[in-house]
């Protein structure tokens, strides 16, 4: 039951990080399309990259927890 709970938590964090990434990507694209300063574009690109990396890490954690759960519980 522990690994099922861990998988569920990892799944929630993965979905949340993907949604936040999509909002960060939208903010970045709006900054690129509008006449914004380079500092703002770089800042939003950094945030977008950070949440992309977090999303990938949460996906790997979700997969690992799922595989362990399947191994333990059949």
N, C-alpha and C positions, 0 to 999 in steps of 0.2 A: 504493500500500500504506500510505502514511503516513496518509491520511484514513480508511482502513478501521480502522486502529489507533486513531486519535483518536475515531472513532465508537464503537468498542467500549469504550474507556475512559469516554467520556461516558455511554454506556448503563449501564455498571456503576455509575457515580456517581449517575446518575438513579435507578436502582432502589434503591440503598442509601439515598438521601435520602428516597425515598417510604416505605420501610420504617421509617426512623427517625421520619419525620413521623407515621406511624400509631401508633407507640409513644408519641410525645409527646402526640398527641391523646387516647390512652387515659389517660395520666397526668393530663392536664388534666380530662377528664370525671370521673375518679375523685375528683379534688380538689373538683370542683364538687358532686358528689353526696354526699360525706361532709362532715361539719362541719369544714371546714378553715379556716385563717385566710386573710384576703384577700391577704396578701403572697404566700403560697404559690400561690394561684390566679393572681395576676398574673404571677408568675415563670414558671409553667408555660405560661401563655398566651403570654408573650413567646417562650419557646423554641419553642412550636408554630408561632407566626407566622414565626420565623426559619427553621425547617426547611421550612415551606411555601414561603417565598420562594426558598430554596436549591433546592427541588424544581422549581419553575417555571423557575429559571435553568438548571438541569441539563437540563430538557426542551428548552429553547430551544437550548442548546449541542449536544445530541444531534441535533436536527433540522437545525441548520446544518451540522454535520459530515457528516450523512447526505446532505444536498443537495449539498454540495461533492464528496463521494465519488462520487455518481451523475453529477455533471457531468464529473468528471475521468476516471472509468473507464467511462462509457457507461451 
